[in-house]
Amino acid sequence: MSGEARTGECVARQTAAGRTKKEIIRPLKRAIAREILRHLTTPITVPDVSGLRPARLAKNITLTTVAEHFGVRPAVISCIERGTRRDDGLVGACRDRLTAT
């Protein structure tokens, strides 16, 4: 229960208050559930990938060329362009590369 600083502090406070391990774990589980729910329900912004493939094709750049430039397999670039794989850093780098050339 001391893997994370917040958890360790909470356990130390509860132990000092005279609670048993079972009584300490119950609210910790609730806190974990609240945190997971918050992460699951918080909307995140996803970069738009709809223009990557048309931009690449308009400049007559092959999938293999882009993949070699970034050191990944062509299938990775293809999945990113189709929106079936998420890699925000690579999307930004691809977009920067396509607008620079």
ROKOLMI-181493 format. One line per field, with one value per atom (N, C-alpha, C, O, CB): residue in one letter; atom name; x, y, z. Coordinates in steps of 0.2 Angstrom, whole numbers, plus 2048, in hexadecimal, padded with zeros to 3 digits. Glycine has a CB too. Example, Ala and Ser with C-alpha at 12.3 -4.5 7.8 and 13.67 -1.06 7.14 Angstrom:
REM ROKOLMI-181493
r c(A/A/A/A/A/S/S/S/S/S) .
a c(N/CA/C/O/CB/N/CA/C/O/CB) .
east c(842/83E/842/847/839/840/844/840/843/846) .
north c(7E4/7EA/7F0/7EF/7EA/7F5/7FB/800/806/7FD) .
up c(827/827/827/82A/82D/823/824/827/828/81D) .
//
This chain:
REM ROKOLMI-181493
r c(M/M/M/M/M/S/S/S/S/S/G/G/G/G/G/E/E/E/E/E/A/A/A/A/A/R/R/R/R/R/T/T/T/T/T/G/G/G/G/G/E/E/E/E/E/C/C/C/C/C/V/V/V/V/V/A/A/A/A/A/R/R/R/R/R/Q/Q/Q/Q/Q/T/T/T/T/T/A/A/A/A/A/A/A/A/A/A/G/G/G/G/G/R/R/R/R/R/T/T/T/T/T/K/K/K/K/K/K/K/K/K/K/E/E/E/E/E/I/I/I/I/I/I/I/I/I/I/R/R/R/R/R/P/P/P/P/P/L/L/L/L/L/K/K/K/K/K/R/R/R/R/R/A/A/A/A/A/I/I/I/I/I/A/A/A/A/A/R/R/R/R/R/E/E/E/E/E/I/I/I/I/I/L/L/L/L/L/R/R/R/R/R/H/H/H/H/H/L/L/L/L/L/T/T/T/T/T/T/T/T/T/T/P/P/P/P/P/I/I/I/I/I/T/T/T/T/T/V/V/V/V/V/P/P/P/P/P/D/D/D/D/D/V/V/V/V/V/S/S/S/S/S/G/G/G/G/G/L/L/L/L/L/R/R/R/R/R/P/P/P/P/P/A/A/A/A/A/R/R/R/R/R/L/L/L/L/L/A/A/A/A/A/K/K/K/K/K/N/N/N/N/N/I/I/I/I/I/T/T/T/T/T/L/L/L/L/L/T/T/T/T/T/T/T/T/T/T/V/V/V/V/V/A/A/A/A/A/E/E/E/E/E/H/H/H/H/H/F/F/F/F/F/G/G/G/G/G/V/V/V/V/V/R/R/R/R/R/P/P/P/P/P/A/A/A/A/A/V/V/V/V/V/I/I/I/I/I/S/S/S/S/S/C/C/C/C/C/I/I/I/I/I/E/E/E/E/E/R/R/R/R/R/G/G/G/G/G/T/T/T/T/T/R/R/R/R/R/R/R/R/R/R/D/D/D/D/D/D/D/D/D/D/G/G/G/G/G/L/L/L/L/L/V/V/V/V/V/G/G/G/G/G/A/A/A/A/A/C/C/C/C/C/R/R/R/R/R/D/D/D/D/D/R/R/R/R/R/L/L/L/L/L/T/T/T/T/T/A/A/A/A/A/T/T/T/T/T) .
a c(N/CA/C/O/CB/N/CA/C/O/CB/N/CA/C/O/CB/N/CA/C/O/CB/N/CA/C/O/CB/N/CA/C/O/CB/N/CA/C/O/CB/N/CA/C/O/CB/N/CA/C/O/CB/N/CA/C/O/CB/N/CA/C/O/CB/N/CA/C/O/CB/N/CA/C/O/CB/N/CA/C/O/CB/N/CA/C/O/CB/N/CA/C/O/CB/N/CA/C/O/CB/N/CA/C/O/CB/N/CA/C/O/CB/N/CA/C/O/CB/N/CA/C/O/CB/N/CA/C/O/CB/N/CA/C/O/CB/N/CA/C/O/CB/N/CA/C/O/CB/N/CA/C/O/CB/N/CA/C/O/CB/N/CA/C/O/CB/N/CA/C/O/CB/N/CA/C/O/CB/N/CA/C/O/CB/N/CA/C/O/CB/N/CA/C/O/CB/N/CA/C/O/CB/N/CA/C/O/CB/N/CA/C/O/CB/N/CA/C/O/CB/N/CA/C/O/CB/N/CA/C/O/CB/N/CA/C/O/CB/N/CA/C/O/CB/N/CA/C/O/CB/N/CA/C/O/CB/N/CA/C/O/CB/N/CA/C/O/CB/N/CA/C/O/CB/N/CA/C/O/CB/N/CA/C/O/CB/N/CA/C/O/CB/N/CA/C/O/CB/N/CA/C/O/CB/N/CA/C/O/CB/N/CA/C/O/CB/N/CA/C/O/CB/N/CA/C/O/CB/N/CA/C/O/CB/N/CA/C/O/CB/N/CA/C/O/CB/N/CA/C/O/CB/N/CA/C/O/CB/N/CA/C/O/CB/N/CA/C/O/CB/N/CA/C/O/CB/N/CA/C/O/CB/N/CA/C/O/CB/N/CA/C/O/CB/N/CA/C/O/CB/N/CA/C/O/CB/N/CA/C/O/CB/N/CA/C/O/CB/N/CA/C/O/CB/N/CA/C/O/CB/N/CA/C/O/CB/N/CA/C/O/CB/N/CA/C/O/CB/N/CA/C/O/CB/N/CA/C/O/CB/N/CA/C/O/CB/N/CA/C/O/CB/N/CA/C/O/CB/N/CA/C/O/CB/N/CA/C/O/CB/N/CA/C/O/CB/N/CA/C/O/CB/N/CA/C/O/CB/N/CA/C/O/CB/N/CA/C/O/CB/N/CA/C/O/CB/N/CA/C/O/CB/N/CA/C/O/CB/N/CA/C/O/CB/N/CA/C/O/CB/N/CA/C/O/CB/N/CA/C/O/CB/N/CA/C/O/CB/N/CA/C/O/CB/N/CA/C/O/CB/N/CA/C/O/CB/N/CA/C/O/CB/N/CA/C/O/CB/N/CA/C/O/CB) .
east c(804/800/804/802/7FB/80B/80F/812/818/814/80F/812/812/816/80F/80D/80C/80C/80A/806/80F/810/809/808/813/804/7FD/7FA/7F8/7F8/7FB/7F9/7FC/7F9/7F9/803/807/805/805/80E/804/802/7FB/7FA/802/7F7/7F0/7F0/7ED/7EB/7F4/7F4/7F8/7F5/7F9/7FD/800/7FB/7FB/806/7F7/7F2/7ED/7EB/7EE/7EA/7E5/7E8/7E4/7E2/7EE/7F1/7F2/7F1/7F8/7F4/7F5/7EE/7EE/7F8/7E9/7E2/7DF/7DA/7DD/7E3/7E1/7DD/7D9/7DD/7DD/7D8/7DC/7E2/7D7/7D8/7DB/7DD/7DB/7D7/7E1/7E2/7DC/7DC/7E7/7D7/7D1/7CD/7CA/7CC/7CD/7CA/7CD/7CA/7C9/7D4/7D8/7D7/7D6/7DF/7D7/7D6/7CF/7CF/7D7/7CA/7C3/7C3/7C1/7BE/7C5/7C5/7CA/7C9/7C6/7D0/7D5/7D2/7D3/7DB/7CE/7CB/7C6/7C6/7C7/7C2/7BE/7C1/7BF/7B9/7C7/7CB/7CD/7CE/7D1/7D0/7D2/7CD/7CE/7D5/7C7/7C1/7BF/7BE/7BB/7BF/7BE/7C3/7C1/7BD/7C9/7CE/7CE/7CE/7D5/7CC/7CC/7C5/7C6/7CB/7C0/7BA/7BB/7B9/7B4/7BF/7C1/7C5/7C3/7C5/7C9/7CD/7C9/7CA/7D3/7C4/7C0/7BB/7B9/7BD/7B9/7B4/7B6/7B2/7AF/7BC/7BF/7C1/7C4/7C6/7BD/7BF/7C6/7C8/7BA/7C9/7D0/7CF/7CB/7D5/7D4/7D4/7D9/7DE/7D7/7D6/7DA/7DC/7D8/7D6/7E2/7E4/7E1/7E0/7EC/7DF/7DB/7E0/7E5/7D8/7DF/7E3/7E1/7E4/7E5/7DB/7D7/7DB/7DB/7D1/7E0/7E3/7EA/7EE/7E4/7EC/7F3/7F4/7F9/7F5/7F0/7F1/7F0/7F4/7EC/7EB/7EA/7F0/7F2/7E4/7F3/7F9/7FF/802/7FA/800/805/805/809/806/7FF/7FD/7FE/800/7F7/7FC/7FC/804/805/7F9/808/80F/813/819/812/80F/812/818/81D/815/816/81B/818/812/81C/81C/81A/81A/81D/81F/816/815/81C/81E/810/820/826/82B/82F/829/82B/82F/82E/833/82E/828/826/828/82A/81E/826/828/830/832/826/834/83B/83D/842/83E/83A/83C/83B/83F/838/836/834/837/836/82D/83A/83C/837/838/841/831/82C/82A/82C/826/826/824/81E/81B/821/81E/819/812/80D/819/810/80A/808/802/80A/80D/80B/809/804/812/80C/80A/803/7FF/80F/802/7FB/7F6/7F1/7FB/7F7/7F2/7F1/7EB/7F4/7F6/7F5/7F1/7ED/7FC/7F2/7EF/7E7/7E3/7F2/7E6/7DF/7DC/7D5/7DF/7DF/7DC/7DB/7D7/7D6/7DE/7DD/7E3/7E2/7DD/7E8/7ED/7EE/7EE/7F3/7EF/7F0/7F7/7FA/7EB/7FB/801/802/804/807/800/7FF/806/806/7FD/80C/812/814/816/817/812/814/80F/811/813/809/804/807/807/7FD/809/80B/812/812/80D/816/81C/81B/81E/821/816/814/811/813/80F/80D/80A/80F/80F/804/814/819/81D/81F/81D/81F/823/81F/823/825/819/815/814/814/80E/814/813/81A/81A/810/81F/826/828/82C/82B/826/829/824/826/82A) .
north c(7FA/800/806/80C/800/805/80B/80D/810/80B/80A/80B/812/814/806/816/81D/821/81F/81D/827/82C/82D/82D/832/82F/831/82B/82C/833/825/81F/81E/81D/819/81E/81E/823/821/81E/829/82E/82C/82D/835/82A/829/823/823/827/81E/818/81A/818/812/81E/820/824/823/825/829/82C/828/828/832/823/81F/81A/818/81A/818/813/817/814/810/81D/821/823/824/828/823/824/81D/81D/826/818/811/80D/808/813/80E/80A/803/803/80E/7FE/7F8/7F8/7FC/7F2/7F3/7F3/7F2/7F5/7ED/7EE/7ED/7F4/7F6/7E8/7F8/7FE/803/808/801/803/807/806/80A/807/7FF/7FD/7FF/801/7F6/7FF/801/808/808/800/80D/814/815/818/819/811/811/80E/811/80D/809/806/80B/80C/800/80E/814/819/81B/816/81B/821/81E/822/823/818/816/815/817/80F/813/813/81A/81B/810/81F/826/828/82C/82A/827/829/826/829/828/81F/81C/81E/820/814/81F/822/829/82B/823/82D/834/833/837/838/82F/82E/82B/82D/829/827/824/829/828/81E/82D/832/839/83D/833/83A/841/841/83C/843/845/845/848/84C/84A/845/847/849/847/841/84D/850/84B/849/857/849/845/849/84C/83E/849/84C/84A/844/84C/84E/84C/84A/84D/853/844/840/840/83D/839/843/842/845/843/845/84A/84D/84A/84C/854/845/843/83F/840/83E/83A/836/83A/83A/830/83F/843/847/849/847/84A/84E/84B/84D/852/845/840/83F/83F/83A/83D/83B/841/840/837/846/84C/84E/851/852/84D/84E/848/849/850/843/83D/83A/838/83F/83A/837/830/82F/83B/82B/824/822/826/81F/81D/81B/819/81A/816/816/813/819/818/80E/81E/824/827/828/829/828/82B/826/829/82C/820/81B/81B/81B/814/81B/81B/821/821/81A/827/82D/82D/830/833/82A/82A/823/823/82B/81F/819/814/810/81B/814/80F/80B/80C/813/806/802/806/809/7FB/804/808/806/80B/805/800/7FF/804/805/7F8/806/80B/811/814/80C/814/81A/819/81D/81C/813/812/812/815/80B/80F/80E/815/817/80A/819/820/824/828/823/824/828/826/82A/827/81F/81D/81E/81D/815/820/821/81B/81C/825/816/810/80F/80A/80A/813/813/81A/81F/810/81B/822/823/81F/823/828/82A/831/833/826/835/83C/840/844/840/83D/840/83F/843/83D/839/837/83A/83C/82F/83B/83F/846/849/83F/849/850/851/855/853/84C/84C/84B/84E/846/846/845/84B/84D/83F/84F/855/85A/85D/857/85B/860/85E/863/860/858/856/857/859/84E/856/856/85E/860/853/862/869/86D/872/86D/86A/86C/86B/86F/86A/865/864/866/865/85C) .
up c(800/800/800/800/806/800/800/7F9/7F9/805/7F4/7ED/7EB/7E7/7E8/7ED/7EA/7F1/7F6/7E6/7F0/7F5/7F9/7FF/7F3/7F5/7F8/7FC/801/7F2/7F9/7FC/803/808/7F8/803/809/80E/814/807/80C/811/814/81A/80E/810/812/817/81C/80C/815/81A/820/826/816/820/826/82B/831/825/828/82B/82F/834/827/82A/82D/832/837/827/831/837/83D/842/834/83D/843/846/84C/841/842/845/848/84B/840/847/84B/846/849/851/840/83B/83A/839/835/838/836/82F/82B/838/82C/825/821/81C/824/823/81F/81F/81A/823/824/824/820/81E/82C/81F/81B/814/810/81D/812/80B/808/802/80A/80C/809/806/800/80F/809/806/801/7FC/80B/801/7FC/7F5/7F0/7FE/7F6/7F0/7ED/7E7/7F2/7F1/7EF/7EB/7E6/7F4/7EE/7EB/7E4/7DF/7F0/7E4/7DD/7D8/7D2/7DE/7DA/7D6/7D3/7CD/7D9/7D8/7D6/7D1/7CC/7DC/7D2/7CD/7C6/7C1/7D0/7C6/7C0/7BC/7B6/7C1/7C0/7BD/7BA/7B4/7C2/7BD/7BB/7B4/7B0/7C0/7B4/7AE/7A8/7A2/7AF/7AA/7A4/7A2/79C/7A7/7A6/7A4/7A1/79F/7A9/7A2/7A0/799/796/7A4/795/78E/78C/790/78A/787/785/77E/77A/786/77C/775/771/774/775/76C/767/761/75E/766/75F/759/753/752/758/74F/748/744/742/745/741/73D/736/731/73F/734/72E/728/722/72E/729/724/722/71E/725/726/726/71F/71B/72B/71E/718/711/70D/718/711/70B/70A/704/70B/70F/70F/70C/708/716/70F/70D/705/702/711/703/6FC/6F8/6F2/6FC/6FA/6F6/6F4/6EF/6F9/6F9/6F8/6F5/6F4/6FF/6F3/6F0/6F4/6F2/6E9/6FB/700/701/703/706/701/702/70A/70E/6FF/70B/712/715/71B/713/711/713/715/719/70E/711/712/718/71C/70C/71A/720/726/72B/721/725/72B/72C/732/729/727/727/72B/72F/721/729/72C/734/737/729/736/73D/741/747/73E/73D/740/742/747/745/73F/740/73A/735/743/73B/736/732/735/738/72B/727/72A/729/720/72D/730/735/736/732/739/73E/73C/73E/743/736/733/730/731/72E/72D/72A/72F/72E/726/735/73A/73D/73F/740/73E/740/73B/73D/742/735/730/730/72E/729/731/731/737/738/72F/73D/743/747/74C/742/746/74A/74F/753/745/74F/754/756/752/751/75D/75F/762/766/765/75F/761/760/75A/75D/765/764/762/75D/76A/764/762/75B/758/767/759/752/74D/748/751/74F/74B/74A/744/74E/74F/74F/74B/747/756/74C/748/740/73C/74A/73F/738/735/72F/737/739/736/735/730/73B/739/739/733/72F/73F/732/72C/725/720/72D/725/71F/71D/717/71F/722/721/71F/71C/727/722/720/719/717/726/717/710/70A/705/70F) .
//
